[in-house]
Amino acid sequence: MGKEKAWVWFKGGLKGGLWEGGFLASKSQEGGITIERADFVTCRVPDWRVKFDEPKDLLKEPEIPKEAIWKYI
């Protein structure tokens, strides 16, 4: 899988949480998905935080696993 346009789920802020676009994402060999954007630190996140199709509702949260990992270190 090469880099594809993606939306990433962020929790918090004044609106509670939202899908934010403008990222390039690719599957990571270590697991999860690597996300990149010029104004954001490149990092690896779990699959459930990334969508490759624009969400219909940018404020509707994904199914968040219990005790979810938000970012791989």
MARTORTI-843976 format. One line per field, with one value per residue: residue number from 1; residue in one letter; x, y, z of N, C-alpha, C in turn. Coordinates in steps of 0.1 Angstrom, whole numbers, always signed. Example, Ala and Ser with C-alpha at 12.3 -4.5 7.8 and 13.67 -1.06 7.14 Angstrom:
resi	(1_2);
resn	(a_s);
n_u	(+132_+128);
n_v	(-57_-22);
n_w	(+78_+71);
ca_u	(+123_+137);
ca_v	(-45_-11);
ca_w	(+78_+71);
c_u	(+132_+129);
c_v	(-33_+0);
c_w	(+78_+79);
// end
This chain:
resi	(1_2_3_4_5_6_7_8_9_10_11_12_13_14_15_16_17_18_19_20_21_22_23_24_25_26_27_28_29_30_31_32_33_34_35_36_37_38_39_40_41_42_43_44_45_46_47_48_49_50_51_52_53_54_55_56_57_58_59_60_61_62_63_64_65_66_67_68_69_70_71_72_73);
resn	(m_g_k_e_k_a_w_v_w_f_k_g_g_l_k_g_g_l_w_e_g_g_f_l_a_s_k_s_q_e_g_g_i_t_i_e_r_a_d_f_v_t_c_r_v_p_d_w_r_v_k_f_d_e_p_k_d_l_l_k_e_p_e_i_p_k_e_a_i_w_k_y_i);
n_u	(+8_+7_+11_-19_-46_-61_-83_-81_-89_-93_-95_-110_-106_-126_-148_-152_-144_-131_-130_-101_-89_-65_-43_-16_-15_-1_+2_+20_+49_+54_+30_-3_-9_+10_+9_+11_+16_+23_+22_+22_+35_+50_+37_+28_-3_-32_-52_-80_-82_-81_-94_-100_-118_-138_-154_-189_-201_-182_-180_-188_-178_-155_-158_-145_-121_-123_-102_-84_-54_-39_-17_+12_+43);
n_v	(-12_+21_+56_+72_+95_+106_+106_+115_+106_+127_+132_+154_+189_+219_+210_+184_+161_+151_+143_+148_+160_+159_+144_+121_+87_+55_+19_+5_-14_-23_-25_-10_+24_+47_+82_+113_+148_+182_+201_+186_+162_+133_+102_+69_+53_+35_+14_+19_+46_+59_+68_+62_+71_+100_+109_+110_+124_+146_+148_+126_+100_+72_+36_+31_+11_-5_+6_+17_+20_+50_+61_+48_+42);
n_w	(+0_-9_-2_+8_+7_+37_+66_+100_+133_+160_+195_+218_+226_+218_+204_+211_+197_+164_+129_+111_+80_+53_+56_+47_+45_+53_+55_+82_+86_+111_+122_+125_+113_+95_+97_+80_+77_+68_+88_+112_+134_+121_+127_+141_+142_+155_+134_+137_+140_+116_+84_+50_+33_+30_+60_+65_+86_+103_+130_+142_+162_+157_+162_+192_+206_+238_+264_+245_+225_+215_+201_+188_+203);
ca_u	(+0_+14_+5_-32_-53_-67_-88_-76_-98_-87_-104_-107_-108_-138_-159_-152_-136_-135_-121_-94_-84_-53_-31_-12_-13_+3_+3_+33_+54_+54_+16_-9_-8_+18_+2_+20_+11_+33_+21_+20_+46_+47_+36_+21_-15_-39_-61_-93_-82_-79_-104_-95_-129_-142_-165_-201_-202_-169_-180_-192_-166_-154_-160_-132_-120_-121_-88_-77_-41_-41_-5_+23_+56);
ca_v	(+0_+34_+67_+76_+106_+100_+114_+109_+109_+133_+134_+165_+202_+225_+203_+171_+152_+153_+137_+159_+156_+165_+135_+110_+76_+42_+8_+4_-27_-26_-25_+4_+32_+59_+94_+124_+161_+192_+208_+176_+152_+120_+91_+57_+52_+23_+14_+24_+61_+64_+64_+65_+78_+111_+106_+118_+133_+148_+149_+112_+92_+58_+27_+32_-1_-3_+8_+19_+27_+61_+63_+38_+49);
ca_w	(+0_-10_+6_+4_+14_+49_+77_+113_+144_+172_+206_+227_+220_+221_+198_+217_+188_+150_+119_+104_+68_+48_+59_+39_+54_+47_+64_+87_+87_+126_+126_+125_+101_+96_+92_+77_+73_+69_+101_+122_+136_+116_+138_+138_+150_+153_+122_+140_+140_+102_+74_+37_+26_+38_+68_+62_+97_+108_+144_+147_+165_+153_+173_+199_+215_+252_+267_+232_+222_+206_+194_+191_+206);
c_u	(+9_+7_-9_-37_-61_-73_-84_-85_-90_-98_-100_-110_-122_-150_-161_-143_-140_-125_-114_-87_-70_-41_-28_-9_-9_+4_+18_+37_+54_+40_+10_-7_+0_+11_+12_+12_+21_+33_+19_+32_+42_+47_+28_+9_-23_-49_-74_-94_-81_-89_-98_-106_-134_-154_-177_-204_-188_-168_-184_-180_-166_-157_-146_-131_-118_-106_-79_-63_-44_-29_+5_+35_+67);
c_v	(+12_+44_+71_+87_+100_+111_+107_+115_+115_+136_+146_+178_+207_+217_+189_+161_+154_+145_+149_+153_+162_+156_+126_+99_+63_+32_+7_-11_-32_-27_-11_+11_+44_+71_+105_+137_+172_+198_+199_+166_+139_+110_+79_+55_+39_+25_+21_+40_+67_+59_+70_+72_+89_+107_+115_+128_+134_+148_+135_+104_+78_+49_+26_+20_+3_-3_+9_+25_+38_+64_+53_+46_+42);
c_w	(+0_-1_+0_+12_+25_+58_+90_+124_+156_+183_+214_+220_+223_+216_+203_+209_+174_+141_+112_+92_+65_+51_+48_+48_+46_+58_+69_+88_+102_+131_+127_+112_+104_+90_+91_+73_+76_+83_+113_+122_+130_+127_+133_+148_+147_+141_+125_+140_+126_+93_+61_+28_+36_+47_+65_+73_+104_+123_+150_+149_+160_+165_+180_+208_+229_+255_+255_+233_+212_+197_+198_+193_+200);
// end
